[in-house]
Each structure stands twice: as C-alpha cells, then as structure tokens.
Amino acid sequence: MESIESFFTWLFGTRPGVLVLMVGGVLLFLLIAWLLEKRTRKQFYNHEKSEDDWDLFDNEG
C-alpha cells in the first residue's frame, strides 16, 4: 500500500510526475480524436464533396 501512495505522491507532487500526466493526457486525447476521425470517415465514405467542404487531411493531391 505504501508503494501506491508513493507513486501518487510522485505523480501529483513532482514536476516530472505532472509532466507525465500532461503528456499522457495529450496522447490519450490524440488517440481518441484519431479513432473518432477514422470511424467518421468509414461511416461517411460516400459523401459527395461540395465547394463548402474542407478536409483536414486532404487525401487528394
């Protein structure tokens, strides 16, 4: 039980621990965004593009 307490003390009480929390959070949200983008593209694969459409990843050219 003491090892868990020392881990949380390190994680929330030191600069490297907080940095690990921040970087881990950013990576987690990037992974979630990437997965949701893939699901959306799979669901709307036959969407006809108009002049008002824009594409963040622009697969064409």
Secondary structure, 3 states (H helix, E strand, C coil): CHHHHHHHHHHHHCHHHHHHHHHHHHHHHHHHHHHHHHHHHHHCCCCCCCCCCCCCCCCCC
